[in-house]
Amino acid sequence: MDLATIVGTVLGVATVVLLMLMDGHVSIYISEHAAIVIFGGATASTIIRYPFSTMMHGLPMGMKFALQMRALDPRALIEEITKIAEIMRKSGPMALENHKVDDPFLAQGIRYVVDGYDGEFIKSTMEKDRDTFLAHLDEGQKIYRAIGDCAPAWGMIGTLLGMVGMFANMSDPSTLGPFMATALLATLYGALVANLFCLPIADKLHVKLEEEDISRSLIIDGVLQIRQAKSPGIIREMLLSYLPDHHKAHFAEQEAAA
């Protein structure tokens, strides 16, 4: 569960609701016309931009990954792979059958090693799984970014429609207020949908995509080196190249302390 996504969303919604309550009653901020303009218009634009099947797949997939993605720690992965390499070198691949691995992608690679698959099969299969998973993340990112991009524009369209209705009924002062409220609320809804929900989720998915790309590539290289029965020290040094400099420095400090 991604706590940051949940906390940020709750804090954002609470901020908006609190401001509404300070300015008056929440009901004055409810407009069916504005909701239809934003959600109907943004949905229509996204369907035009992407195939309907992609949108129906990307929306739930993106939300799932934004809320339920695992926390990634490349340093812990390197330590786990090094430990597995030591077991492999001392006791052979069959000793890995009883070794529990928490990361499902790494566990898949270790199963291939235990079952005796050749390196080329392991490499091609795991790379295909990685690329498919990253494509799903990218699909969700694009859908949420598309909605976030067009929601403010549809808010402006709703504002223009409200102003047209207002100016067309200038002879009846009682209608000016509702038309103006609809115009302003359309802009508000568009800004909230884009900046509180869709664009932050799209950015979160982009960050997770980059993290998963690095972690899964690291795992693939580690599994292939284990398959070749390379020295745990060599494997560790090779995998450290995936880490940023400050993480490498942390490893160096640990080794110096040991």
N, C-alpha and C positions, 0 to 999 in steps of 0.2 A: 504494500500500500504506500503510495507516494503522499506523505504527510504534508509536504510543502504545497502541493496542488490544492488539497482540501482546505488547509489553513488559509491560503491566499484567497480562495474563492469565498469562503465564509466571511473573512475579514472585509472583502470588497462588497459583498452583498450587505453586510451589517452596516458598513459606512454609508451606502446609498440609502438604506431604510432609515437609519438614524437621521440623516439630513432631511429626508421626506417628512419624518415625524416632527422635526424642529420647525419646518416651514408650514406645516398644516397636517391634514389628514392624508393617509396613503392613498385613499380612494381617488383623490384628485389627479393622481399620476397614472391612473388606469385608463387606457384608451384602446378600444377594440380596433378602431381605424388605424391607429399607429402600429399596433401589433400585426395587423394584416399586411400593411405596407412593408414592414421590416422582414417578417418571417416569410411571407409569401414571395416578396420580391427577391430576397437573398436566396431563397431556395430555388426560385426560377432561374436566377442568374447562374447559380452553381450547377444546376442540371444542364443548362446550355453549355457551360464551360467543360463539364466532364460527363462521361456516360452515366446514365442513371444507376447502373449496377455498381460503378465505382463509388458513387456517392453513398449508396445504401450500405456498401461494405466499409467505406472509409469512416463514416460517422461513428458507428459503434466501436470499430476497431481503434480509432484514435482516442476515444474516450476511455476505453479499457486500458490502453497502454499508458495514457496520461495518469490514470489513477492507480493502476495495479502493477506498474513496472517495478522490478526488483532493484534494490540499491546495488550499484556496481562498485567493486573495489579491486582494481587491477593488481594492487600489491598482494591482496589475499589470494587472488588467482595464481600469481606467480609462486607464492609459497606453497599452495596446494599442488600445483603441477610439479614443483621441485620435489615435494614429498612423494608423489606418485612415481616420479622418475627413480627415486632412491629405492622404493619397493620393487619396481620393475628390474632394476639393475642387480639387486641382491637376491630376489626370489623368483624372477621370471614373470611373464604375463598372467599366469594362472593365479598368482597371489593377489592380483587386483580384483578378482571376482568378489571378494568379501570386503573390499575397501569401499566405504560409503562416500559418495561425492554429492554435495548439495546442488551444485550448478548443473541443470539438466543438459546443457549443451556440452559441457565437459564430460558428464557421465556418458553421453552418447558416444563421444570420441573414445573413451576408455573401453566401452563395450566393443567397439570395432577392433581395438588393439587386442583385447582378450580373445575375441573370436578369430583372430588371425588374418583379418583382411589386409591386403597389401596397401602400401602407402598411397599409391595413386588413387585407389578407390576411396580411401579415407579422405584424401584431400579434395577430390571432386565432389563427393557427397556432402561433406561438411561445408564447403564453400557454397554449394547450391542452397543448402539450408540457411546459411547466413544471408545470402543475397535475397532469398525469398522473404525472410523475416524483415530485413531492412526495407524491402520494397513495400511491405505492408505498413511499416511505420511512415515511410515517405508518402504513401497514399493518404493516410490519415492526416498528415501534416498539410498536404496540399488542399484537402477539402476544407479543413478548418481555416486555413489562411485565405482561401477563396471567399468563404462566408465573411470572414473578418474584413476583407478588402472591400466587399460590395455593400455591407450593411450600412456604413455611414453614407454612402451615395444614395441608397434607398431611403435613408432618413431625410436627406435633402429633398428627394422626390416627394416624400410625404409632406415635408414642410411647404414645398411649392404648391402642392395640391390643396393644402389647408389655406394658404394665402389666396389662391384663386377663388376658393369658396368664400373666403372672408370678403374679398373685394367685390365678388359678384352679388353679395347680399348686404352691401353697405346701407341700403335703405331700411334694413331691419336691424337695429342695434343689438337686439337680444341674441342674434346669431353670431355676432363678432367674437364674443368670448369663447364659445365652443370651437369655432373654426381656428382661432389662434392657439388654443390649448392643443388641439390635434396637430397643428403645424409644429409646435415646439416639442411635443412629446415624441413625434416621429424622429426628430433629430436626437433626442435623448435616448430613445430605444436603440437607434442605430449605433450611437457611440458606446452604449453599455454592452451590447451584444459583441461588438468588435473588440473593445479594449478590456473588458472584464472577463470575457469567456473565450472567444474564438482565437484571437491573436496570441494570448498567453498560452493556450493549449497548443497551438501550432509551434510556438517557440520551444515549449517543453518537449514536444515530440522531436523537434530538430536536435535538441541537445541529447536526448536519449538515443536518437539514431546514431549520432557520432560516438557516444559512449559504447553502444552495442557493437558498432563496427570495429572499434579498437579492441574491445574485450573478446569478441568472437574470433577476430583474426589472431589475437594472442593465443587463444585456446587451440585454434587449428595448428599453429606453428608448434605449440607445446606438445600436442598429441602426436604430431608427425615425428618430432624429436624423440619422444618416448618410444614410438614404434621402432625407431632405429636404435634404441637402447643407448642413446647418447648419455654422457656423464651428466648427473644432476647439476654440477657446477657450470658446465657449458650451456645447458638449457637455461639456467637461471640468468646467466650473463646475456644470452641472446634475447630473452624475453624482456629484460630491463630496457631494451631500446624502445619499447612501446610506451614507457613512462615519461612524463615530463621531468625536467631537471630537478625540481624540488623533491619529487618522489625518489629519484635516484640518490639524491643526497641523504634522504632518510634511510635508505637501504645501506648506504655506506656507513652511516653512523651506527646502525645496528650491528654490522659486521665488526666495526672497530670496538664496540662495547663488548661483543662476544669474545 
